[in-house]
């Protein structure tokens, strides 16, 4: 379906001569990278408003194999990467949920929210991508940053036989256990018959990739941990903060995951044009992305006070060095499998009723589903040292564990063992606990659009009027299933359940060698591995009721029948949206003071009704399982319903003036909207995560949230001084209303009691102090069991003598207004007939929506705001086509953690190369390189020393061919 770029040609003799000259020039077919850049520039020049584009070099040959990685080369567009591949886009500082993605003008479903994942779609059938940075009434609403339309090839648009096949060998340098070379296959066939009245297009591709993702992570930086009760404590406190706030690491650990990704895409298009005035198009688009991981993580876990040996606090209030006594050592064996599947069936009828009146009807049913498959999207088994000094056959314990965040890009972590033992041995290892998560997200869209255009055949400035109506129904559903924490030989003689031969020492000295503090710099350079299935099988075989097993040796919910599995669905969330839209737009073209002027004036009206029908599980109590491990005791599932309704008028005005030959000035005003995040429209009360001390979170939904609404102004000046060459400068400003604020209050929830601060816990602390024992969380838990005569390892539930638990209860409301503005600079230059060219652009973004890293508590800020820049050098001559590109994105706010602390992603730059050689008119061979310099990624909380996650991937190299028929 055409998006209506409104290419308005001036009716002057000079313009007709210029048009004829251009037509003569177009006899020479320009192809390859240069041809793609020239076509993209022409779209930018001829469009109403501010539009950037990427076009296919030829049928079945898009410039990149990943759409997101193509889009990042557009001015103002930045991307998020997942597993080292382009995934989602940020436009002009607005993140993925603020941008609408359409396929041939149809709104596309997004599983799990409103952020479209471009990694799901291969590029073989894509003919072009347009990025509409200014709004038009005839373009669907939903994008404040931009509306991105993906156009696919149509057989009648390119009559005759066109076909190609391609194959590619992919080598990911990070791969360890997968295939060193993985294949990619693609093919496209397009042909027309019966005097070009009937056409068919079939395309398909299969792309596989194996890689290893290396990482280091800290799960949580906890504010203001009280360590004063630790005996013999040594602290160096350099905190310069006036408020005295501090942040203490929850843990620090290394991780890696061996990943396998398979992407399958296909499209079938049938077209029939019984006459020149009527064209019918039936198309079906399918994509499936299968992802599997097999991972390991290992490190140190802190108890956050009570048993601290020494600590250093820097001027920012960060605990940069921490040493604690005791605790557990563990390795997380984890695996997961997820499938993302997208389907779209559409019908389009385009009828030229008369010479000056056109009607277009479009309907489609599209769906997206993301689901954990097999065991689930996240299944884990924790193995490790149990630190059970009171067991009948005690294993070696950790004497001291430490983390140092003051040096390098990632922290140094280490531990010492009791009895002078240098390292853990297989005999020290056992299983601790397991868990399985299995979620499913679905999104279904039914959309009907009727578009009409009337062309003015009489004299006057009015050239045409667009008007239409559309109805869109969107249904979201999320289901979650969690096993609860499955104790598998947790205490007692855990190591006795597992033969020593199951555990293998693995050297990890090369891990994370792309970071200072990683590789050979690490202090902890080994871990114990085991076969996931073998450990699970033994855990499932333990007889929890056996007298030698003892209470707490193992624990499974009854419905799991002793199996490591996700169990029944315990969370079912549904949101439905129905939107009715009307629009009209008048297009004008005229001359003013010998300047050619075009103008589009439009208005769009939208009314949206929201309904939420979801399940929720109220928590009856909290259970203190062990140490700092907690869980909820949930009641029966109940239903929760809610509704909301909003309506908006969205005007737009675009004025283009050719102030001099080849110099275009643009002014645009528009009002746009983006709808609230789906998860915030639910009507449920959700108990989030596990209720660990300091992390007791409850979220309450609001289906009556208003959409984000933005008033936008754009000014730009563009100079097209040669074929394929131009420079441009643009300024934009956006004032956005109805930003959502998550307001948190401290409240009790029903009759849920807190055993951590009750009479039993206080008595346990007094007893431990009298005995000279460090009152760690674990020691307090054990003493309560001892005092009340219950078996060690028994979970502790609140009683009437315990106070009501205090929860952080968050609710979303439309509160804030934010202002953003920025500059976009771009240049493209072709050096005559030499074949060489350069493309460069930069975007500078400003606003009153930036985060203050020093602020405490809630603050309003917009994630994703960052400067960006791109540079490409190209060569395209005599069959040889090459492009060397650099893409850079500055540091940006990624979001906020559970303590309202801002999370930042550090700046990132990547070099890529693409070289094609046309052996003859049919055969092209190529090589590609991505992330040539092995760049790494890093995120942190507040200050760079508060590492949250460091990721290391590697370069990818591809070699392949394409044969055109």
Steps between C-alpha positions, in 0.01 A plus 500: 500500500641838402576740781429814294826694493324787319757564228380839372641614162477871415296592189744742340681487168835511674398216727383294202836552330677402823278192532576399143869541562477283810308240299781493244754455779306208647558298180840422655423242769690563820517194725696370796568698814517827309167432332339429835633828644380699199148355521488565875607861445226548239236381746631744760492785250152436359317419822271730690642557846818340629544147365813286476518169317707196414428321174598162362788493257307250290219250554604267780809706586454732795818677618510309832377166632355670809250785468597662828864515394390673177280747687783607731661669200206743475543837664344503846456122525687297764461131574496264794689175457402158628751217491723719285237563230288805424163465669299816576527864404505837672411802285582857600539394862177299519538132581346198325157527668461857362543394134238335279601235246278417204533242223368637172304757702355246742563518872710202604450300822772491764516220755552608858435872453514770233871473412547344157796264473661532157711189566193291414494608134747412227552748219473289184147614408540856630508760224534803723457655843367851553542687829232770540633744757212742449139388515237498227130447546499207254770309690395288800567657839702349779849639453629813674858435396412372152280270298707238318342334196651182356412455132518157342539414133192459278507312167290749301725785614786333316350305205670201349709220643734589782659241722808447708648252745768560756708314753724622776744345746504677836790485742448652844839534666347474848373146441637223724268200515278560198578474130788717385329547163123534477297531179259757362285431193264732317302513181243717329288438189279762335318467169203645313266332255205572271638828367613599848151473644591224747810481714650273760791551737646240735793565730659310783809485714653294778779651708693323777756634745689352796683726743615542857392796710737577789392726783556616852210624706398645832134428570434794727663801667321534836473844662616569856584149621566498875830318561560638849412171671791319336764410761857615443390718211759709314357780282668771295229760441574771241134583435465866397123495454317755715210258550732215604334244269692185410456208259606143577535221239263203530745274321749483216529215254634385166275340241496366148233359276540286189222613269340359188277721287300391195291750302251382238315748278260457210257703294243424230345781295227455240387796288227532241428808288203427271524858374730797531266642763472208743772304677440233762783378723489204735810443710617280784813575705654258748799521728631277775799549724615206712748572779666253735756562771713281724665710767715505811560765764713503813616754752452634852175591679494743792272507804479881516609562854569311821805306387710765321873476560620812320365759259606812308250773411598753234398864465176405318384278785578180307641198681791447261662226713306249707613197699259271690542188714330174410220443252444265209683442176274407213491441127182559303437239231234651277334445169208643313320494169274763347312520172377827348244440224333768286223453242320751282227439241381805307276607213534828313266636229615809312231647270544803278126579485541795266792697367492719810370267771672200660383261772720255685373236742741307715435230759735273690512258787841479663634328807821479701587248765807468720503185711730297713515152352613165632592531866452877483668826408703496822573178691782488754662263747734641764790278600760600753655475842240487775710654784332264745740497799244322718434213256597144596764499227577870453662613179755776471357848555576841359714689746485838328370636171571836340433732208707798391327757275777759523710365215428419138179492300370196687559415867748252638335228709650225711463275804703305752398168657515362851775266615743659257353315203612671178200413281167328517502132413233285335429348840397844629227541240130427518171650380324790664178588320335525160236703323320520165331795327281454194325806358289556189420838342250534215376798301221480239398785269196533273516820298276641226594815310313691231701772328382736229666770292336765289721677243413852391505520120414869501734792541588621847738424782302204633644185342329218692308401811561180696236365736431167663395292797653205681410258777768317695449236766806392697505226761792435731540199727779400735511175696765412752584171667760467775595187688573684824840438654566126501730391782705204379705355784553851632631447849595188692761307303434646154833385360421141603216484247732554202796291391826695476543392138207720400699819561779616272741784567511743206768763450345841427812715473412616147149616589423871437847579370357800317467689830765623739448285807407202284701226333824421681443794737225308679563361849234228474594303189311175536153363554339159533284383216251214485250360255169679549287193425697272733475742793128549439440125484670445836315792660170357378588158642551619860231368729393803700309280746789263565602508869865549403409788276359713775274800479638758259718256307272558204177684430265506201147632457261204488380581146852451359516134610863534598603619153708801397245674281310827479168373627158648427441856382490727803467836323269577206486866387277624213458845350280591202506827301252612236584814303275678250675762286387762247728728302504758226789684340517768232808529279600821324764602249565850372765765434585791725759758395628253239542232765326167465291425810317186611286472808301228676241583766331213681304390804468155650251401772543186707288343771637204695319275746707284733386201701703285736404153617779334689563250773690570816623296792472675834779417741387353832839509671876517456728205573857553618659198335865539595762772525380776271271268300128576526181400321127574503221266602237590241126450527256391233499688170234768465389716205554876468329726243529865397422738214617832357425729205687787332455715188743734325507750210833489314561790255794528263647767273791445258641781285782443250655795318763474227668826599755466219578240240576174680461665843201379702374656823242316712273591788276250676267508793320192624337349803582134551436235759644177635290266706589400858706186566274195493608369839392827665144467364430184697256524786683260729691514825827312449750385763832540323791258536593344829435698820861530611567759766509842336355365175129459577325646199135516398373652175142615439387552138292781345296427181385864482841645417506764225730477198819706484422803283767711334490839323780499244674770298756423229717737296750379240709625211630265229732565204510241219804604301571192289384152413499310829649796688339728757544671834223567752445651841187462708366619832214338687317568823247282682285575803360176637209484744370210709834343580431220744627533854530195721410621847606276788357497849577274794200294598397176669327235291222314678623299798847413365744490794878547506692232698831681435422775754261324740550384857652168393762671285588754769542221755723312256721808454537536878589132538759515224657813647526324837672207331740728310362386165466740208125564456487433125165437334576130490607486864180678608288261295676198651468634853124554460463136394713391794306711748161375386612140466447465128731314262788701357418619147129543581344805336378767742161666448377811679275461804275735694799605714678635191426849368319556169742497208565829322493498120603756238173533304533669161221647286527666158340836420525759220679790667807643328560723197839487332680706234750364250684671222788415274703553185545258210790553260559283194721496192534264205756555227584301187841576351390522137561187297780371724268257680588645837254661738454592864194520722505664841241618749472602861214564741522714813213460747411722795212519747373557851443125536852393594575300814692638797735223611537658845125533575340271758155352459262541209595728213349546158732436204469359149709189420680485166601866462844513338709655225596280207715511187567290189767492233522286187756495223387326182645386170276383216647460151560231239322230697685561825290644781631564851391682815690566821274636775533628854199546726523675838249562777578706808426394856128495581255435779383139477234515772476474878558216745272392784646769726428783251870523417573594136663239276735617223631327189846619407584638156552242227657512155529224239683456168344289223609418146321364194667413166315368191644400163283434195672217317249545219144627462363203692759406762613717790734391777542688824670516837375680811648584837304621803647645819846482353676625814320273751329782685347430841192639675463622858212626718517638851287650780555870584881499478732303273640298792151364575517242223169341409600295197795465264451309173760365262422346162740507207535572131291319236621425149281385211584380153247411236357538154181611331386377159232690308296346219 
